[in-house]
Amino acid sequence: MTRNGRRLASVTSLVLFTGMAVVSTGGAAQAAPEPPPTPAAAVAKQGGKPRIVVIGTGGTISGVSDTRVSFQSYRSGQLRISDMVGELQPEIGQVADVSTVQFGNKGSGGYTIKEYYDLTKAVDRELERADGVVVTTGTDTMEEFGYWLDLTVRSRKPVVLTGSMRPWTVIGTDAPANLYNAITLAASGRTECNGAVIMLNDEIQAARDVTKTNALRMDTFQSREVGVLGYVDETRIRMLRSTPRAQYCEDAKKWATPFDLKRVDREKLPRVEIVYGYQEAGGEAITAFADAGVRGIVTAGTGSGGVSGAQSAARAAAVAKGVTFVSTTRTGTGAVYGGSDGVVPGEDLLPQKARLLLLLSLARTSDRKTIGEWFATYGVPQFSAG
């Protein structure tokens, strides 16, 4: 069967997954878990192929278009990840021994924090036996998927997120190439100890730093002032820099974050919201969130974190009620320093990422000093002198 024929067959035999299933690239059910493998680099030296698990969550990459030129008109979360990986055969089979997990099949914005919790558990579980994991998601909130996994996954093995800006079934789609390159990157082991990374448009980006900058273009993901980690050019993987976490690769305690989900109750994840700053912004949203029992609020302020007079008054009242705030900037670059009692500086973290770090921090402690220290270290990791 031709590649187009296989694509048509997969489109006409769609199954929408709502639960979790594990499938091999050949379509057979997985056997019992195998013993933990050696790291990807060691596997390659031994002449074997790295074992990579691709976890599908849906998004544009699994979308089906109305026509072959419906670049923005499509139904996301339609194709099974096993079918998509199957279309990369036989080429991907020369790179890695690939199996798949269908975690879900919907747009990235449709997932809850509890489902993020479950995804971390799934990734860690697969990394007990695999050399690396690839997670496919929609691009709308891919940076949040990635940062959550960066903060919570306990394994130092490669975790690569990918997706696409065009559905699988249109002319010129970026979907198959992104999936192939993500598997290739994970199989190389080159991002081991770097935490979660995102691979789209041949570019490797750190999950903490990257953000979506354009609603439609394929080069939408950028890492603002710090730049890409590297590139995937066919079989060439060029790593130009690393994340600060990589310096602790040999020290598991230093490498890990405090956000081990084994110590977090899934049913008691705190609610954290974001409030946007603008000219003459009212304080009612902050007051309403505080009254609703929200435990944390991130302000996306003007300039270096400024909020209006009304917002400032509402924030002070909410702090007195026990709400913890993180101050960030809406500008997209630059940093917010300083802080005060009940207000933690988010430095250069984007508001949507500061929200996740505050949520995980509040899930572990209500001590504001500790939360401030976590933001200053895990939120803004830096290379040590020397």
N, C-alpha and C positions, 0 to 999 in steps of 0.2 A: 504494500500500500504506500502511496506517495505521502509526503509530509502534509500536503494540503488535504489529502484524503483522511489521514489520521486526525487532522484538526477538525474536519467536518464530522467525523465519527464521534469525536469527543464532545462537540457542540450538540449533536442530536441525541446524545445519551446522557444528558446532564442529570446529576443527582445533587440536590442541595443538602449539604450536611449540616445537621444541627448538633450532633454529638461529637464524640471523639473516636476516631478509628485509626488504626495503624496498618499501613499497607506497604508492601515492597514495590519496587519499580516494576516487577514482573506481574503485579496484581495479586499475589498470594498473601495470605495472612502471615504476620510475623510469627516466628517461633519464639520460644522462651528467651528472655534477655540473655545475651552473651556476657562473658566476663569482661570487665573494663579493659579497653584496649590501651596500647601504648600511645603516647602523643603522636600527632600527625607526622611530625618530622622524623621520628624514629620509625614509624611505619614505612615511610618512603625509603629510608636507608635500608630497610629489610627487604625491599623489593615488592611490598604489598601495596594495596590501594587504601587510602584513608576511608574510614566509614563516616559518612555525612548523613544527617537526618534533616529533611526539609519539613518544617511545620507550616502548614497553610492556614491563614486566617481570613482569606478573602481579599477584597479590594479590587482596584482597577486591573491589576495583573491577572486576575481570574475572571475578568469581565468578558461579556459577549456583546458585540456591537449589532446594531440594526442592519448595517451594510458594511462593506469592506472599507468605506471611507467615512464612517461615523466615528470620528476621532474623539468627540466629546459626548456623543449620544450612545449610551450603552447601559447594560445592566451589570453592575459589579457583583462579585461574589457568586459566580455561576459555575465555573469550571473546577473540577476536583484537582487537588495538587498532585495526585498520583498520575492523572492524565497529562498534566502539564510537564512533569518531569519525564514521563514516558515519551513525549514528543522530542525531548532532547537526546534520546537514544538514537544511534549507538555512541554518539560523541561523548556524552557525559559519563558513560560507563568506562571510558578510557581514563577519566580523571579521578573518579571515586566510586566506591560502593555506596549507592544512594538508596535510602528508604524514605518513606513519607509518613507524616502524621496530619490528619485533617482535624485541626483544633476547632475551626469554625469556618464560616463562609459568608462574611458580610463586610460592609464598609468599615474602615478603621474607626470612624467617629461613633459607631454603634456599640463599641465595647465599654463595659463598665470597669471600675477599678477592681472589683472582685474578680472579674475575668482576667485582668492583668495579673492579679495574684495567681490565678490558676495557670496562666501562661508561663510565669516564672517556674512554677512547680514542674510543668511539662518540659521546659527547656533543661532544667537541672536533672530531671529524670533521664532524659535522652542522653545527656552528656556523661552519664555514668558508664555508658557503653560505647558511645560514638566519639570520634575525634573532633567533631565540630557540628554546629547546628546552624541552619539557615532558616530564618523566619520571613515568610512573605506577608506583607500587609498593604493596606491602602496607604497612599502617600499623604492624605490629609492630616493625619495625626501620627505618621510614622516616627517623627522625631520624639514624640512622647512614648510610643511603644519602645523605641530604642533606649531612651534615657531611663525608663523604668527598669528594663532588663539590665542596663549598665549598673544600676544601683543595687539590684536585688539578686542577680544570678551569682551563685557561689563558686562555680567552676571557672578556672582561668583559661579553659579551652576557647577556641574561636566561636563567637556568636555574631552572625552577619545577618542584617536585615536588608530586604530588597523588595521592590515593587515595580510599578511602571506608571507612566503618565498616559499611556494609551493602552486600550484593552488588547487582549491576546489575538483578537480576530480581525484587526484592521491592517491595511497596507502600511508598511513602515513602522509597525509596532516595536516598541523597545522592550516588551515583556520577555520574550524568550532569551534575548541576549543578556538582560539583567539577571535573570534566574541562572543562566549558565555561568556567568561571571561570578555571581555570589557563591555558587557551589565550588567553583574553581578556587576562589579566595579562601573559603573555609577549609578546603582540602589542603591548601598549601601550608597551613599553620602559621602564616606570617603575621596574623593579628592576635596570636595567643598572648594573653596577659594584658592586652590593650583594652579590655572590656568590650562592650557591644559597639559594633561599627555598622555603618549604613553604606551599601554599595548600589549606586545607580549611575547611569551615564558614564560608565567606566571609571568612576571616581570613588575612592574609599574615604569616608568621612567619620570622624568620631561622633558617637551618639550624643555626647554632652554638648558639642559645639555646633552641630549642623542644624539648619532650619530650612523650611520650605519658603522660597522667596517669590514664586510665580505660580499662578493658578493653572496655567496651561503648558508652559514650555518644558521640554525634557531636561534642561539643565537647571531645573528649579532649586535643587538642594545645594546650599552653600554654607561654608563654615566661617562666614564673615571675616574678621581680621586674621584669624589664625591659619586658614587655608586647609587644603585636603591633607589626609595622611599619605595618600599615594594613588596609584592608578593600576587598573588591570588592562593590559594591552595584549590580547590573545593569551598566549601562555606566559607572558612576562608580567610579573607582579612587582611593581616598583614601590617600595615603602620609603617615603621621603622624610617622615618623622614618626614619632610614637606619642602615645598619650602618657601623661605623668604617672599613671598607674603602673606602666610597664617597668618602671625602675624597681618596683617591689616584687617582681615576678618570683624571685626565689624565697620570698618571705610571705607565706600565706596569710599571716595575721595582719601584716601591714597592707597587703593587697586588698583584702576583703573590706567591705563596708559594714557598718553596724546593722544593716537592714536585712538580717537573716529572717526570712518569712517563717521559719520554724518558731520564731519567738514573737510572731505577730498573729493575732486572732483575726481570721478572715472576716468574721461577722462584726468586728468592732473597728473596722477601718474608719478613721475620722473623716469628716467632711471638710474640705478646704476649697475656697472659692477665689476668684480673681475679680478685682474691681479696677476699671479703667479710669485714668485721670485725663481731664480736659478742661477747657476754659469754663469757669463757674460751675464745676461739677457739684451736684448735690450730695449730701451725706446719707440720704435715705437708704441706698443700697447696702452700705456698711451696717447701718442700724438694723435693717431687716435681716441680714445674714446673721448678725450677732443674736438677735432675738429668736432666730430659727434654730439655734444650737450649733452653728458652724464654729469649729474649733480653730481654724486658721484662715487668714485672708492674705492674699498677695495683691499688692497695689502695683499696677503698671503706670507709674507716674510720668510726668513730663520731665524733660531734661534729666538731671541726676536724681530722679525719684520724687519730684515735687507733687504734692496733692493740693487741692483747693482748700480754702479755709473751712468750708462746710465738711469736707471729707476729713480734714485734720481733727476737727472737733468730734466727729462721729467715731474716728479711730481711737481717740483718747478714751472715749466712753466705753468702747468695745474692749480695749485693753484692760480697763478696770473690771470688766466682766469676765476676764480670763482668756480672751481671744488673742492668739499670737499672730503678729503681722510680719510679712517680709516685704521689703521695699525694693522694687525693681524699676527699670526704665522702659518706656514704650518706644524708645528710639531705635532699638534693635542692636545697637553697639554701644560701647562705653560701659561704665560701671557705677554702681551706687555703693558708697562707703558710709561709714558712720553708724547710724542706728541709735536707738534709745531704749528705755525700758519697755519691753513688749514689742519692739520693732527691730527686726533683724535685717541687716543689709544683705541684699541678694547679689551684690557685686555685678558680674556680667551675665548672670543666668537670665535667660528669657523667662518671662512671667509664667508660661505654661510648664516650664521645667522646674522653676522654683516652687510651683504648686506641688509637684510630685515629691520633691525633696522635703518640703514642709509636711506633707501628708505622711510620708514614711517616718519622719522625725517624731511627729505627734503620736504615731502609732507605737513608738518606743518609749517616749517620755514627755512630760509636760514641763520639764525644767528648761526655762528659756536660755539660760547660760549654756547648757549642753547643746541645745538646738543651734545657738549662735556659733559654737565651736564646730559643729558638724557642717554648717554652711561655709565656714571659713576654711575647712580642710577638704571634706568630701565634695562640697559644692564647688569649690574653686581649687582643684588639685594643682600643685606646682611641682616642678623638678627641684630636688634638693641641691644645694650648692655642692659642687664636686661630684 
